[in-house]
Amino acid sequence: MEELTMTTYAPDSNATAVILCKLTNVSYKWGLESFRLVSEYKVKIKVLKPEGTSYADVIIPEGGFNSVAVAMLIQSIRSLIDSE
């Protein structure tokens, strides 16, 4: 909850955004005759100033994401905005 109220980043008071957390997970999903590689990349960014919004831009490669995961991302963003 503290990060929601953060308005500046102490080590750099001029920062426009800060990465709060970055996680990567790679796993295999086994099918009937083959497997596929699943990569998860999660980043939590706090935008501190309007100029920092570009750090939160998400580029989704065509066919590169499961539509359910994208829908969950959008819902998470909407929930955060609605709670403010």
C-alpha positions in Angstrom: 0.0 0.0 0.0 2.9 2.3 0.7 3.9 2.3 -3.0 0.5 3.6 -4.0 1.0 6.8 -2.0 4.6 7.2 -3.0 5.1 10.6 -4.9 8.9 10.7 -5.1 11.8 8.2 -5.2 14.3 9.1 -2.4 17.5 8.1 -4.2 16.5 10.3 -7.2 14.0 13.0 -6.5 13.9 13.9 -10.3 12.8 10.3 -11.3 9.7 10.3 -13.4 9.0 6.5 -12.8 10.6 3.7 -10.8 10.6 -0.1 -11.2 9.3 -1.6 -8.0 9.6 -5.2 -9.0 10.8 -7.3 -12.0 10.2 -11.0 -12.1 10.9 -13.6 -14.8 9.8 -17.2 -14.9 10.4 -19.7 -17.7 8.7 -23.1 -17.8 7.6 -25.9 -20.1 4.0 -26.9 -20.9 3.7 -30.5 -22.0 1.2 -31.5 -24.6 0.2 -34.8 -26.2 3.2 -34.9 -28.6 5.3 -31.9 -27.9 6.0 -29.1 -25.4 6.1 -25.4 -25.6 8.2 -22.9 -23.7 6.3 -20.4 -21.6 8.0 -17.2 -20.5 6.4 -14.9 -18.0 7.7 -11.4 -17.4 6.2 -9.3 -14.7 7.1 -5.7 -14.0 5.6 -3.4 -11.4 6.2 0.3 -12.3 5.2 3.3 -10.3 4.7 6.4 -12.5 5.7 9.4 -10.4 5.2 12.2 -13.0 3.2 12.6 -16.2 6.5 12.4 -18.2 7.0 8.8 -16.8 4.0 7.3 -18.4 6.0 6.0 -21.3 7.8 3.6 -18.9 4.5 1.8 -18.5 3.9 1.3 -22.2 3.3 -2.4 -23.0 4.1 -3.8 -26.5 2.3 -7.0 -27.2 3.8 -9.0 -30.1 1.2 -10.4 -32.5 0.4 -13.9 -31.5 2.9 -13.6 -28.7 0.5 -13.6 -25.7 -2.4 -15.6 -24.5 -5.6 -13.5 -24.8 -6.6 -14.4 -21.2 -3.3 -13.1 -19.8 -3.8 -9.8 -21.7 -7.3 -9.5 -20.4 -6.1 -10.0 -16.9 -3.5 -7.3 -17.4 -6.1 -4.9 -18.6 -8.4 -5.7 -15.7 -5.6 -5.2 -13.2 -4.9 -1.7 -14.6 -8.6 -0.8 -14.5 -9.0 -2.0 -10.9 -6.1 0.1 -9.8 -7.4 3.2 -11.6 -10.9 2.7 -10.2 -9.6 2.4 -6.7 -7.9 5.8 -6.8 
